[in-house]
Amino acid sequence: SLRAATALFIAFLAVVSFWTWRSSRDTDEGGRQHIVFWSNGTMGEDIYGVLDAFEKLHPQYRVTAATATARDLVGDAQRLLSAIAGGVPPDLVFFDRFAIGEWASKHALEDLTPYLEKQDLADPRRIDLGQYYPWALEEASYRPPGSTEAPRVYGVPTSADIRLLFSNLDLLRQEGIVDAEGDARPPVTWGELRTAAKRLHRYRVSGDPSTGLTRLGFAPKYGDNWLYMYAFQAGGELLSPNRLRVTMDSPPVLRALHFMTDVYDDLGGVAQANAFQQSFQGGPLDPFVKGQVAMKIDGNWYLETLGDWKPEMSFSLTPAPMPEDELAKGRHPVTWAGGWAFVIPATAQHKKGAFELIQYLRSSDVVARLAQSNRERKHNEGRMYLPNIDANRVFNRRLFTEAIADNPAVPRQFKSAYAALDSMLDDTLIRPVSPVGQLLWGQHIRAYDAAVNHKYRDEAARTGTDEVELALSRMQEPVQQQLDQLTRPDPPHVVGWTPYVVFYCFAIAVLLAAIVVFARRRHRSHGYRMREVGAAMFFASPWFLGFAVLTGGPILFSIVLSFARYDVLTQARYVGLANYSEVLSDPVFTKSLLNTGFMMLRIPLVMAAGLGIALLLNSGVRGIGGYRTGLYLPAIMPVVATSLLWVWMMNPSQGFLNQALRWCFDTAPGRAFEWAVSLFTHKAFHLEAPLWLQDPRWSKPGLIVMNLWTAGGGMIIWLAGLQSIPRQLYEAASIDGAGAWRRFWHVTVPMLSPYIFFNLIMGVIGTLQIFTEAYIMTEGGPVDSTLFYAYYLFKQAFQFFRMGYASALAWILFIVVLGLTLLQLAMSKKWVHYDHT
């Protein structure tokens, strides 16, 4: 009965609620506090043994180690952000120091300064900040831009890393890049680096960069090296000292980006380098190990790769080359550093226990134990142990001395490499700590991308400006706008959610009351029974509840958020139409909309391919079921797997598509075509396989080609439409003398018009929401050529946490989709024909 079903449902909810409560209690059966620790693999495999030892020393705690399971904890931190906002975060997180300043500015992290100041001086596990490298502490601390107060510490640094120049000395000797004694001499200045790179590049056809690289001498961004590094070397910064002004277009940064652009132009363009790099693999097939790359600037962690796979290699690790005039000023070589730290979320439940765990994990004996665990694992594998850099200089010097300097089994070149590392650690730079750190990082990458791909070349020629300067100034504008916004006082009016919640609940109550009234009025005329109506509503209640809570509510609240500033962690505040006016003036919004519009070309192509397949399969040949199944399989393949497959297929060097195209170009018809074009244009012409996802001109067409592979999904709908067409129509047309083409055009197409209309609407809606391909395959590049609207919306919402701005983007997308759908519905009356028989 309905009454019994209701009672069972309530009992089920009670059991689930009790089970959830027991599973999420702060203490276990023994009364121990439950500390949740989000770690990662870089801490070593003995971390669980270390945590077990901590529990024995502190029986009042029980520690659970987990991971964030995020693609990028800094740039894709929805899980951690949601946990902090919901008040149920982990108690301790192993976090990237680069992002600490931005998260601290959002009040997402606990200020550790009081905990550090209250430490007992006699405590053997006391954290002594004086032992840490100053730049590591600076990166783990934060103070508001423009403030003169002392920075507050929000993280305890753990590991560190710096970038230096790796050189294959054998390749340098072969090319005569040697000193007076005949020993290989890695470049010291930018000029020497550029000259050496030219000599070390190798192409499929000697001297012709367009034929593709077979060896890369040096590429400015290959390895782990960015515009930050070159800007530091040229004496520049990307933010002013008070962190209030973005200085991406300053002369030193402009000079640095010019250097990067010139080096890429020397080797035939950045697309050639990216195409060559896409074929690189790891482990024993690493390109530097195999001699495919002669020089690169990379992090110190790459030493482990060399130690694992080619410890006998003749290489050197030296400071990255500097501009000649900067060295002439007496400046020492510079590098930039990063690393990790322990942080405590602001809403953590057990902050005291989390800090005690930090003290334990950063104690001398535990750091030594984790290092010893890694050393033993390497020895068991028959490999050489090479320590990473610790942010504590005392621990670090001890690790370097025991594992490298005093270890006779370590080859000479590795000892020299660690000596070079040690010499650079006291004088290194970091990315500026700022509340807009991630946005600045992303925009600096986009500026580099635009400059090396000559995005603004034509505009610069028309206006008489420098294209690199144009790229830097354009990309710094959004950062400066957001920085100005964050440093101004907050808007005065806080969004009060109570009226909206009351209104929404009232609307739901009115809707339910209307259903009851409607049912009672139809009771006599239609024979409705209220008991049956109640049963129907009960069984539909899960859907009603799901829609009200997970769909209807977010829709209403997103309307409000589109008129507010909201970052999830702080209160939403009304800003009026500011989000919409910013969207309409945002060039990236326009670019993402145009990119998405271009992808509309895939709709007729995919529809035509699907219809063509359906026409071929609309027959009674033997085994037709197998053909249909085979052609439909790509449509049910997971999109992520499909994207990864096509990344390989479109590899410019070794991918299937380009290998097939090159074979076709080498045939007699291909050469004849080249000869004919050259004869007609009076210029040498050669067919070249496209660079696909590495070339802004081919990235979107490449994705359209990939979409054609799944045309079998629409084939099912087309096949159903074809089989619903009465055969007598074809027979009548044949009797009237219509051939195959006329029968198709005058019978098949009109009868399929409802199916064409359905596929068209679904294709437009799906294309306007295209996301996965860009997220997996291109990350919006190159040069924003695949930065689609939905992907841009996603980045604003879940990378920069600009929920108000993202809500405005979402409602603009809704209006566009609604408008196009209504337009298609209106136009369909003139060409869609339904069979009303």
Beta strands, then each sheet from edge to edge (+ up, - down):
strand 1: 33-38
strand 2: 61-66
strand 3: 92-96
strand 4: 141-142
strand 5: 152-153
strand 6: 156-168
strand 7: 202-205
strand 8: 208-215
strand 9: 295-299
strand 10: 315-318
strand 11: 336-343
strand 12: 389-390
strand 13: 429-430
strand 14: 564-565
strand 15: 573-574
sheet 1: 2+ 1+ 3+ 11- 6+ 9-
sheet 2: 2+ 1+ 3+ 11- 13-
sheet 3: 2+ 1+ 3+ 11- 6+ 10-
sheet 4: 2+ 1+ 3+ 11- 6+ 12-
sheet 5: 4+ 5-
sheet 6: 7+ 8-
sheet 7: 14+ 15-
end
